[in-house]
Amino acid sequence: MGRMAKTIFLAGLVLLFSCAVVFANGTGEGTKKAAITIGYCSPELDAFQAGVMYSVINYSQQKGWAVIPEDANTDPHLQANQVEYLISLGVKAIVAVPCDSQAFCASVAKARAANIPIYTIDRAPVGCKVNMIVQADNAGAGTQCGTEIVKFLTQKNGSPKGTVLELQGEMAQNVGQLRHQGFIDVMNKYPDIKVVSKPTHWDSNQFYQNALDVVGSQSIDAIYMHSDTVGGTPVVQALTQLGKLVPAGQPGHIYCAAIDGSANGLDLIRKGYLDQTSSQPNPDFGILVDYIEKEFKGQKIELGPVVKEGALWSPAKIVASDVGPMLMLSTTDVTKANVDSKGLWGNH
């Protein structure tokens, strides 16, 4: 993101925060105080997480609800303080994307003690129950990426064989675990495919260094990134430095698959440097608000399929988990054939 684009992006976030807080406080001429106010805790405000937050605000405002947003700037201690602050304000519910899935359980306990329902979005807690979790079907996304890689290896080598570098996210989070599991379940079906897995902790420098080290030291046929939002540019930089950045369709091309579907990821597909990405449904993560409303009305969250005609996240499903009912929204398999689809969040 260039300096000017980043400035515009941050300015837009300031405006979004201001509007959300004004709506929440019921201040300003002609503004009515909302009947229900919920708190929202973001782990950070990169383009992806800003989109998730906006989705919650959008779904809430459609119901006449207000949202008080907080940004933890990747600091779990700050996020814990922000949850306490929201509790002190007496919000009716709290929605969070945990910075640290395990440490967040202390905040869950405090919300429960205050009789405030608490939900997570995009990431699940580890070690405690919340009212509900909404996230992408991360295992399904890993399966999509793995399936496309197998197709490439079969075409290139005559059978499903070769070496794949997996650049993992944060494996202490269920998101990273699921993106790995869906992928490795596919790879394990083919004994002639070797997988080299390296954790990155969602750090762009680690995406770059691991790609540089592994691709520079052995023959790699394909790369699977847990995030094109964080990893797309660093991996391209590493391949460029090694003299191995070759567009799709040309000899020596290293197939690259990823999850997220960021604007940068989609641009890399157009350029031929990223072959496939599993686009997340972050514009619709705010559907969680519908289930919060159901619980406010005393209705039970039912397990089973969730279908909405025309929605990219459909079919979805609500499944039982050890941390609460979990709504899994489908990801969209994106290649050059559909990269310009208007429904993809990276094209907004």
C-alpha positions as CSV (number, residue, x, y, z in Angstrom):
1,M,0.0,0.0,0.0
2,G,1.5,3.4,-1.1
3,R,1.9,6.3,1.3
4,M,-1.0,8.2,-0.2
5,A,-3.3,5.2,-0.3
6,K,-2.4,4.4,3.3
7,T,-3.2,7.9,4.4
8,I,-6.6,7.8,2.7
9,F,-7.3,4.4,4.2
10,L,-6.5,5.6,7.7
11,A,-8.5,8.7,7.2
12,G,-11.4,6.6,6.2
13,L,-11.0,4.5,9.4
14,V,-11.0,7.6,11.6
15,L,-14.2,8.8,9.9
16,L,-15.7,5.3,10.4
17,F,-14.8,5.2,14.1
18,S,-16.2,8.7,14.6
19,C,-19.5,7.8,13.0
20,A,-19.8,4.6,15.0
21,V,-19.0,6.4,18.3
22,V,-21.4,9.3,17.6
23,F,-24.1,6.8,16.7
24,A,-23.4,4.9,19.9
25,N,-23.5,7.9,22.2
26,G,-26.5,9.4,20.5
27,T,-24.7,12.8,20.2
28,G,-24.9,15.2,17.3
29,E,-27.8,17.1,15.9
30,G,-30.7,14.9,14.7
31,T,-29.1,11.7,16.0
32,K,-31.3,9.5,18.2
33,K,-29.8,7.3,20.9
34,A,-29.8,3.7,19.9
35,A,-31.8,1.3,21.9
36,I,-29.0,-1.3,21.9
37,T,-25.3,-0.7,22.0
38,I,-22.7,-3.4,21.5
39,G,-18.9,-3.3,21.9
40,Y,-16.5,-4.5,19.2
41,C,-12.9,-5.4,19.8
42,S,-10.6,-5.5,16.8
43,P,-7.1,-7.1,17.1
44,E,-5.8,-4.5,14.6
45,L,-7.0,-2.5,11.7
46,D,-5.3,-3.7,8.5
47,A,-7.5,-3.8,5.4
48,F,-8.9,-7.2,6.3
49,Q,-9.8,-6.6,9.9
50,A,-11.2,-3.1,9.0
51,G,-13.5,-4.9,6.6
52,V,-14.6,-7.3,9.3
53,M,-15.3,-4.5,11.7
54,Y,-17.2,-2.5,9.1
55,S,-19.4,-5.6,8.4
56,V,-20.4,-5.7,12.1
57,I,-21.1,-2.0,12.2
58,N,-23.1,-2.2,9.0
59,Y,-25.3,-5.2,10.1
60,S,-25.8,-3.5,13.5
61,Q,-26.9,-0.1,12.1
62,Q,-29.4,-1.8,9.8
63,K,-31.1,-2.9,13.1
64,G,-30.8,0.6,14.6
65,W,-28.1,-0.6,17.0
66,A,-24.9,1.3,17.8
67,V,-21.4,-0.1,18.0
68,I,-18.5,1.1,20.1
69,P,-15.3,0.0,18.3
70,E,-11.9,-0.6,19.9
71,D,-8.6,-1.4,18.3
72,A,-6.0,-3.4,20.2
73,N,-3.2,-2.8,17.8
74,T,-2.2,-6.5,18.1
75,D,-1.7,-6.2,21.9
76,P,-3.7,-8.8,23.9
77,H,-3.2,-6.8,27.2
78,L,-4.7,-3.7,25.6
79,Q,-7.6,-5.8,24.3
80,A,-8.3,-7.1,27.8
81,N,-8.4,-3.6,29.1
82,Q,-10.8,-2.6,26.2
83,V,-13.1,-5.5,27.1
84,E,-13.2,-4.2,30.7
85,Y,-13.9,-0.7,29.5
86,L,-16.9,-1.9,27.4
87,I,-18.2,-3.9,30.4
88,S,-18.0,-0.7,32.5
89,L,-20.1,1.1,29.9
90,G,-22.8,-1.6,30.2
91,V,-22.9,-2.6,26.6
92,K,-25.5,-5.3,25.8
93,A,-23.1,-7.6,24.0
94,I,-19.4,-7.8,23.1
95,V,-18.0,-9.1,19.8
96,A,-14.2,-9.6,19.5
97,V,-11.5,-10.9,17.2
98,P,-9.1,-12.3,19.8
99,C,-5.5,-11.1,19.7
100,D,-4.6,-14.2,21.7
101,S,-7.2,-17.0,21.6
102,Q,-6.2,-18.5,24.9
103,A,-5.5,-15.3,26.9
104,F,-8.9,-14.0,25.7
105,C,-10.6,-16.4,28.0
106,A,-9.9,-14.1,31.0
107,S,-12.0,-11.4,29.2
108,V,-14.7,-14.0,28.5
109,A,-14.9,-14.8,32.3
110,K,-15.2,-11.1,33.1
111,A,-18.0,-10.5,30.6
112,R,-19.9,-13.6,31.9
113,A,-19.6,-12.3,35.5
114,A,-21.2,-9.1,34.3
115,N,-24.0,-11.0,32.5
116,I,-22.9,-9.7,29.2
117,P,-23.0,-12.2,26.3
118,I,-19.7,-12.4,24.4
119,Y,-19.0,-13.6,20.9
120,T,-16.0,-14.0,18.7
121,I,-15.6,-13.4,15.0
122,D,-13.0,-14.6,12.5
123,R,-11.1,-16.4,15.3
124,A,-12.3,-18.7,18.1
125,P,-11.1,-18.7,21.7
126,V,-9.1,-21.6,23.0
127,G,-10.1,-23.0,26.4
128,C,-13.4,-21.3,27.1
129,K,-16.9,-21.1,25.7
130,V,-18.5,-18.0,24.1
131,N,-22.1,-17.6,23.0
132,M,-21.2,-18.1,19.3
133,I,-18.3,-17.9,16.9
134,V,-18.6,-16.8,13.2
135,Q,-15.7,-17.5,10.9
136,A,-14.8,-18.6,7.5
137,D,-14.6,-22.4,6.9
138,N,-10.8,-22.2,7.2
139,A,-10.4,-26.0,6.9
140,G,-12.5,-25.9,3.7
141,A,-10.3,-23.0,2.4
142,G,-7.2,-25.2,3.1
143,T,-8.8,-28.0,1.2
144,Q,-9.5,-25.7,-1.8
145,C,-5.9,-24.6,-1.9
146,G,-4.6,-28.2,-1.5
147,T,-6.9,-29.5,-4.3
148,E,-5.6,-26.8,-6.7
149,I,-2.0,-27.6,-5.9
150,V,-2.6,-31.3,-6.6
151,K,-4.0,-30.5,-10.0
152,F,-1.0,-28.4,-10.8
153,L,1.5,-31.0,-9.6
154,T,-0.3,-33.7,-11.6
155,Q,-0.2,-31.6,-14.8
156,K,3.5,-30.6,-14.3
157,N,4.9,-33.9,-13.2
158,G,2.5,-36.4,-14.8
159,S,1.2,-37.6,-11.4
160,P,0.6,-36.0,-8.0
161,K,4.2,-35.6,-6.8
162,G,6.6,-32.8,-5.9
163,T,7.6,-30.6,-3.0
164,V,5.3,-27.9,-1.5
165,L,6.3,-25.2,0.9
166,E,3.5,-24.4,3.4
167,L,3.9,-20.9,5.0
168,Q,1.7,-21.2,8.1
169,G,0.1,-18.4,10.1
170,E,-0.1,-18.5,13.9
171,M,-0.4,-22.1,14.9
172,A,-1.5,-21.2,18.4
173,Q,-4.7,-19.9,16.9
174,N,-7.5,-22.2,15.6
175,V,-7.4,-20.2,12.3
176,G,-3.9,-21.4,11.6
177,Q,-4.6,-24.9,12.8
178,L,-7.7,-25.2,10.5
179,R,-6.0,-23.8,7.4
180,H,-3.2,-26.3,8.0
181,Q,-5.5,-29.2,8.6
182,G,-7.7,-28.8,5.6
183,F,-4.6,-28.5,3.4
184,I,-2.6,-31.4,5.0
185,D,-5.6,-33.7,4.8
186,V,-5.4,-33.4,1.0
187,M,-1.6,-33.7,0.9
188,N,-1.7,-36.9,3.0
189,K,-3.6,-38.7,0.3
190,Y,-0.6,-38.5,-2.0
191,P,2.6,-40.1,-0.6
192,D,4.8,-38.7,-3.4
193,I,4.1,-35.1,-2.3
194,K,6.5,-33.7,0.3
195,V,5.4,-30.8,2.4
196,V,7.8,-28.4,4.1
197,S,5.9,-26.4,6.8
198,K,7.2,-23.2,8.3
199,P,5.3,-21.0,10.8
200,T,5.2,-17.3,10.3
201,H,3.0,-16.1,13.1
202,W,1.3,-13.8,10.6
203,D,4.5,-11.8,10.3
204,S,5.4,-10.5,6.8
205,N,9.2,-10.7,7.5
206,Q,8.8,-14.4,8.4
207,F,6.9,-15.0,5.2
208,Y,9.8,-13.4,3.3
209,Q,12.6,-15.1,5.2
210,N,11.1,-18.6,5.2
211,A,10.4,-18.4,1.4
212,L,13.9,-17.1,0.8
213,D,15.5,-19.9,2.9
214,V,13.5,-22.8,1.7
215,V,13.1,-21.9,-2.0
216,G,16.8,-20.9,-2.1
217,S,18.0,-24.2,-0.7
218,Q,15.8,-26.9,-2.5
219,S,13.6,-27.5,-5.4
220,I,10.0,-26.3,-4.7
221,D,7.1,-26.9,-7.0
222,A,4.4,-25.0,-5.1
223,I,3.8,-22.6,-2.2
224,Y,0.8,-22.5,0.0
225,M,0.4,-19.3,2.0
226,H,-2.0,-19.2,5.0
227,S,-2.6,-15.5,4.1
228,D,-2.1,-13.5,0.9
229,T,-2.9,-10.3,2.9
230,V,0.3,-10.7,4.9
231,G,2.3,-13.1,2.8
232,G,1.6,-12.2,-0.9
233,T,4.1,-9.3,-1.3
234,P,6.9,-10.8,0.8
235,V,6.8,-14.1,-1.0
236,V,6.9,-12.3,-4.4
237,Q,9.9,-10.3,-3.1
238,A,11.7,-13.4,-2.0
239,L,11.1,-15.2,-5.3
240,T,12.3,-12.1,-7.2
241,Q,15.5,-11.9,-5.1
242,L,16.1,-15.6,-5.9
243,G,15.5,-15.1,-9.6
244,K,12.6,-17.5,-9.4
245,L,9.6,-15.2,-9.9
246,V,8.1,-16.7,-13.1
247,P,4.5,-16.0,-14.3
248,A,2.0,-18.8,-14.7
249,G,2.2,-20.7,-17.9
250,Q,6.0,-20.3,-18.3
251,P,8.7,-22.9,-17.6
252,G,10.0,-22.7,-14.0
253,H,6.8,-21.2,-12.6
254,I,6.3,-22.0,-8.9
255,Y,2.5,-22.5,-8.3
256,C,1.3,-20.3,-5.4
257,A,-2.0,-20.7,-3.6
258,A,-3.3,-18.7,-0.6
259,I,-6.2,-17.8,1.6
260,D,-7.8,-14.4,2.2
261,G,-8.5,-12.9,-1.2
262,S,-7.1,-9.4,-0.4
263,A,-6.9,-6.7,-3.1
264,N,-3.2,-7.4,-3.3
265,G,-3.8,-11.1,-3.7
266,L,-6.2,-10.6,-6.5
267,D,-3.8,-8.3,-8.3
268,L,-1.1,-10.9,-8.0
269,I,-3.4,-13.4,-9.6
270,R,-4.0,-11.0,-12.5
271,K,-0.2,-10.7,-12.9
272,G,0.2,-14.5,-12.9
273,Y,2.3,-14.6,-9.7
274,L,-0.4,-16.0,-7.5
275,D,-2.5,-18.8,-9.1
276,Q,-5.3,-19.3,-6.6
277,T,-6.7,-17.8,-3.4
278,S,-9.6,-18.8,-1.2
279,S,-11.5,-15.5,-0.7
280,Q,-12.9,-14.9,2.8
281,P,-16.5,-13.7,3.3
282,N,-15.5,-10.8,5.6
283,P,-18.2,-8.4,4.2
284,D,-20.7,-10.8,5.8
285,F,-19.0,-11.8,9.1
286,G,-21.5,-9.3,10.5
287,I,-24.2,-11.8,10.0
288,L,-23.3,-12.7,13.6
289,V,-25.5,-9.7,14.6
290,D,-28.6,-11.6,13.5
291,Y,-27.8,-14.4,15.9
292,I,-27.1,-11.9,18.7
293,E,-30.6,-10.5,18.1
294,K,-32.0,-14.0,18.3
295,E,-30.4,-14.6,21.7
296,F,-31.7,-11.2,22.9
297,K,-35.2,-12.5,22.0
298,G,-34.6,-15.8,23.9
299,Q,-34.3,-17.9,20.8
300,K,-31.9,-20.8,20.7
301,I,-29.1,-21.0,18.1
302,E,-29.9,-24.2,16.0
303,L,-27.2,-26.4,14.5
304,G,-27.3,-27.3,10.9
305,P,-27.0,-25.8,7.4
306,V,-27.5,-22.1,6.6
307,V,-28.4,-21.3,3.0
308,K,-28.9,-18.0,1.3
309,E,-29.4,-17.9,-2.4
310,G,-26.8,-15.9,-4.2
311,A,-24.6,-15.3,-1.2
312,L,-20.9,-16.2,-1.8
313,W,-20.7,-17.6,1.8
314,S,-23.5,-20.0,1.1
315,P,-23.9,-22.9,1.8
316,A,-22.7,-22.4,5.4
317,K,-23.3,-24.5,8.5
318,I,-23.6,-24.1,12.2
319,V,-21.6,-26.8,14.1
320,A,-21.1,-27.7,17.7
321,S,-17.6,-27.1,19.1
322,D,-15.9,-27.2,22.4
323,V,-16.0,-23.4,22.5
324,G,-19.6,-22.8,21.5
325,P,-21.8,-23.0,18.4
326,M,-19.7,-22.1,15.3
327,L,-21.1,-20.7,12.1
328,M,-18.7,-21.6,9.2
329,L,-19.1,-19.4,6.1
330,S,-17.9,-20.8,2.8
331,T,-14.8,-19.3,1.1
332,T,-14.7,-18.6,-2.6
333,D,-12.2,-20.4,-4.8
334,V,-10.6,-17.7,-6.9
335,T,-8.4,-18.1,-10.0
336,K,-7.8,-16.0,-13.1
337,A,-11.2,-17.1,-14.4
338,N,-13.2,-15.2,-11.8
339,V,-10.7,-12.8,-10.2
340,D,-12.7,-9.8,-11.4
341,S,-16.0,-10.9,-9.7
342,K,-17.6,-7.9,-8.0
343,G,-18.7,-10.0,-5.1
344,L,-15.1,-10.5,-3.9
345,W,-14.2,-8.3,-0.9
346,G,-10.8,-7.7,-2.5
347,N,-12.5,-5.9,-5.4
348,H,-14.4,-3.5,-3.2
